[in-house]
Amino acid sequence: MLEFRYDTQLLIEGKGLDEDAINDYIREHFEGDSLLAIGDEELIKIHFHTNEPWKILEYCASLGEIHDIVIEDMDRQSRGLQG
């Protein structure tokens, strides 16, 4: 079984976004790995493996509009199952 089950990906659209601050906040406040927080002041792409994707969604929604949300169950994928 994987340590972190859900591959969580989304875009944050807003004003004055800071990829370094977002990266640091996620690392300090959420358990997970494989974090990418890249972009500019108006659009940030998040990629994070976690067991609690709803917490990442809640945090990111506090920063701006979130969209293109994808949450994939990597444990299910590793067993060859779809969905």
N, C-alpha and C positions, 0 to 999 in steps of 0.2 A: 504494500500500500504506500502511496505517496505521502510525504510529510505535509504538503500543501496541495489540496485537491483541486481548487478552482483557478483556472486561467482567466483573469479578469482584465478586460480591455475596454477602453472608452476614450472619448475626446471631451475635454473641458473647453468651452468657449466663453471668454469673458474679457475683462479689461485689467491690465496691470498684473497679469499672471506671472509668477516667478517659478520657473522649473526647479531651480535649486532649493527654494523654500518648500515647495511641494514634495520634492524628493526627500528632503530631510524630515519633514513632518511625517510622511508615511513610514519611513524607516524607524522613527522614534516611537510611533503610536500604534503600529499594526504589525502583527506577526505575518511573515511571508518571505518570499524570495523572488529573484529574477525581476526586480523592479526596473522599469524604464519610465522616466517622466521627462519627455522631450518636447520642445516646441518653442514658442515665443510668447510675447506678452498678451496675445489674443487667442491662442490655440495651443493646448497641451495634450499630447497623446500619453495615456497611462497604460502600462502593461504590468501586471502584478499577479503572482501566484499566492493565494491565501485560502484559508478555510472559512473566512467570513467576508465574502465579497460585498454584502450589503453595507458593511461599515465603510468600505472604500467608496461605494456609490454615495453614501450619505455625506462623507467628507468632501468629495469632489463636487457634489451638488451645492455645497455651501460656498464654493469658489466661483461658480458660474453655471451656465447651462451645460448639462451633460447630454451626449448623444453618441450614436454608433456604439452602443453598449453590447459587448459580447462576453458571456460568462460560459465557459466550457468546463465540463467535469472531466478532468484529465484521468481520474481513476477509471471512469467508465470507458474513456477512449483507450486506455491501456489494456482493458479487457476485450477490446475489439467491438464494443457496442456503440451504436449510434444514438444521438439525441442528447 
